[in-house]
Amino acid sequence: MTEIIGRWQAGHSDWLPIPPYEIILELIPPKWLLTYLVFGERKALIGFDTEEEARRNVVWLKTRCPVYDDDWIDLTPQVHDP
């Protein structure tokens, strides 16, 4: 069963109602999946063996995305029990 563990969005668009950049961290036992979207189109889907490794890559990806001065908004579900 898929469980969304983390979700972040950044940027703004004048012509689409969705934020341009989105990162989604999912747990699909036994793997952790990291999806990177640009304007809703999947640009990367990466699998990891551990949550620590996946979260390290979320942090890294947030520093590489071209969001200019916009901050990442954390949309992570409030309840998560691993």
C-alpha positions in Angstrom: 0.0 0.0 0.0 1.3 3.4 -0.9 1.6 6.1 1.8 2.6 9.7 1.1 5.2 10.6 3.7 6.1 14.1 2.4 5.0 16.6 -0.1 6.5 20.0 -1.0 5.6 22.6 -3.6 7.4 25.8 -4.7 7.1 28.5 -7.3 4.1 30.2 -8.8 2.7 30.4 -12.3 0.7 33.1 -14.0 -0.8 30.6 -16.5 -1.4 27.4 -14.5 -3.3 26.9 -11.3 -0.6 24.5 -9.9 2.8 25.4 -8.4 5.5 24.7 -11.0 7.7 22.5 -8.7 6.6 19.6 -6.6 8.5 16.9 -4.6 6.6 13.8 -3.3 8.1 11.3 -0.9 6.2 8.0 -0.7 6.6 4.7 1.1 5.8 1.7 -1.0 7.2 -1.1 1.3 10.0 -1.9 1.2 11.1 1.0 -1.0 11.0 4.8 -0.6 10.1 6.7 -3.8 10.9 10.3 -4.5 9.1 12.0 -7.4 10.0 15.4 -8.8 7.4 17.2 -10.9 7.6 20.3 -13.0 4.2 21.8 -14.0 2.6 18.4 -13.1 4.9 16.4 -15.4 7.1 13.8 -13.8 10.8 14.6 -14.4 12.3 12.1 -12.0 11.2 9.0 -10.0 14.0 7.6 -7.8 13.8 4.6 -5.4 15.7 4.4 -2.1 16.2 1.6 0.4 16.0 3.8 3.5 14.0 6.8 4.7 17.3 8.6 5.7 18.7 8.3 2.2 15.4 9.5 0.6 15.1 12.5 2.9 18.8 13.4 2.2 17.9 13.6 -1.4 14.8 15.7 -0.8 17.0 18.3 0.9 19.5 18.1 -1.9 16.8 18.4 -4.6 15.3 21.5 -2.9 18.6 23.3 -3.2 18.9 22.5 -7.0 15.4 23.4 -8.2 15.1 26.7 -10.0 12.6 28.3 -7.7 14.4 31.7 -7.5 13.2 33.5 -4.3 10.2 31.3 -3.6 10.2 29.1 -0.6 9.2 25.5 -0.5 5.8 24.9 1.1 5.5 21.8 3.2 2.2 20.0 2.5 3.2 16.9 4.4 0.3 15.0 6.0 0.2 15.9 9.7 -0.2 12.3 10.9 2.5 9.8 10.2 3.3 6.7 12.2 6.0 4.6 10.4 
